[in-house]
Amino acid sequence: MRSLLFVPGDSERKLERGFGAGADVVIVDLEDSVAPHNKALARGVAARFILERRAQTTSAIYVRVNDLATGLTDNDLAALVPAKPDGIMLPKSNGGQDVQHLSAKLRVREAENGLADGAIKILPIITETPAGVLAAATYAGTSARLAGLTWGAEDLSAALGARSARDERGRYTDVFRHARTMTILAAGAAEVAAIDTVFPNFRDMAGFAAECAEAERDGFTGKMAIHPDQVPVINAAFT
């Protein structure tokens, strides 16, 4: 997994473009990019699109569900597991126990839909809460479904009340670099892929390329993207 591209689950136009972007993984998003009143619509749009188009793409297909604390995860899984995604991205994961919790839910849904036990992988975002950062060491050995670990700064920044995750030069401040470091170490301990977070300013391609190079240097094996134009830059950096 080099490039992982987020695509809003409620937009067929953006799904169409995302599936043709050449990313190693397309992450169909039911969480941050979908407004609360559009969640049900997004589930239907995303499930139909995956079923209709998966044979036409070489990308693996993951679905970012809503986090376990929202009460929306079961509805997300009920709608999307029948579409047979390759994996589930779990936001706001607070430790290995959340991966085990999701794995148990997936086992039931796989059985209901005629899928092999363990067919659907899990990629948790492990630093979106303070508790998640402190639990980074708990993922090793949790589940054979664990495909990698990734991190995020924006939700953590909000949880901490930080004014910004980056300094005036655009570099992450110490707290967020610590979260980044913990992700690399936790992935190494769990022997899974370490995936770097998104670069929000998709118009700053020079800054994005520099951040990709830094991530590859430090041991990340891939990076998430929020725009199709970022995909070739990631693929070049991690090849």
VENMO-V135942 format. One record per backbone hydrogen bond with DSSP energy under -0.5 kcal/mol. CO is the residue of the C=O (numbers start at 1). NH is the residue of the N-H. If there is no record, write none. Layout:
co=CO nh=NH
co=CO nh=NH
This chain:
co=2 nh=223
co=3 nh=25
co=4 nh=6
co=4 nh=225
co=5 nh=27
co=7 nh=29
co=8 nh=11
co=10 nh=12
co=11 nh=15
co=12 nh=16
co=13 nh=17
co=14 nh=18
co=15 nh=19
co=16 nh=20
co=17 nh=20
co=18 nh=21
co=24 nh=60
co=25 nh=5
co=25 nh=27
co=26 nh=28
co=26 nh=62
co=27 nh=7
co=27 nh=29
co=28 nh=30
co=28 nh=64
co=29 nh=9
co=31 nh=34
co=33 nh=35
co=35 nh=38
co=36 nh=39
co=38 nh=42
co=39 nh=43
co=40 nh=44
co=41 nh=45
co=42 nh=46
co=43 nh=47
co=44 nh=48
co=45 nh=49
co=46 nh=50
co=47 nh=51
co=48 nh=52
co=49 nh=53
co=50 nh=54
co=53 nh=56
co=54 nh=57
co=60 nh=26
co=60 nh=62
co=61 nh=86
co=61 nh=87
co=62 nh=28
co=63 nh=65
co=63 nh=89
co=64 nh=30
co=65 nh=91
co=67 nh=70
co=67 nh=72
co=68 nh=71
co=72 nh=76
co=73 nh=77
co=74 nh=78
co=75 nh=79
co=76 nh=80
co=77 nh=81
co=80 nh=83
co=81 nh=84
co=86 nh=121
co=87 nh=63
co=88 nh=90
co=88 nh=123
co=89 nh=65
co=89 nh=91
co=90 nh=93
co=90 nh=125
co=95 nh=98
co=95 nh=99
co=96 nh=100
co=97 nh=101
co=98 nh=102
co=99 nh=103
co=100 nh=104
co=101 nh=105
co=102 nh=106
co=103 nh=107
co=104 nh=108
co=105 nh=109
co=106 nh=110
co=107 nh=111
co=108 nh=112
co=109 nh=113
co=110 nh=115
co=111 nh=114
co=116 nh=119
co=119 nh=121
co=121 nh=88
co=122 nh=147
co=122 nh=148
co=123 nh=90
co=124 nh=126
co=124 nh=150
co=125 nh=93
co=129 nh=133
co=130 nh=134
co=131 nh=135
co=133 nh=136
co=135 nh=138
co=136 nh=139
co=139 nh=142
co=143 nh=146
co=145 nh=122
co=147 nh=193
co=148 nh=124
co=149 nh=195
co=150 nh=126
co=153 nh=157
co=154 nh=158
co=155 nh=159
co=156 nh=160
co=157 nh=161
co=157 nh=162
co=165 nh=173
co=167 nh=170
co=171 nh=167
co=173 nh=176
co=173 nh=177
co=174 nh=178
co=175 nh=179
co=176 nh=180
co=177 nh=181
co=178 nh=182
co=179 nh=183
co=180 nh=184
co=181 nh=185
co=182 nh=186
co=183 nh=187
co=184 nh=188
co=185 nh=189
co=186 nh=190
co=187 nh=191
co=187 nh=192
co=193 nh=149
co=193 nh=195
co=194 nh=196
co=194 nh=221
co=194 nh=222
co=195 nh=151
co=196 nh=224
co=198 nh=200
co=200 nh=202
co=201 nh=204
co=203 nh=205
co=204 nh=208
co=205 nh=209
co=206 nh=210
co=207 nh=211
co=208 nh=212
co=209 nh=213
co=210 nh=214
co=211 nh=215
co=212 nh=216
co=213 nh=217
co=214 nh=218
co=215 nh=219
co=215 nh=220
co=216 nh=219
co=222 nh=196
co=223 nh=4
co=225 nh=6
co=227 nh=230
co=227 nh=231
co=228 nh=231
co=228 nh=232
co=230 nh=234
co=231 nh=235
co=232 nh=236
co=233 nh=237
co=234 nh=238
co=236 nh=239
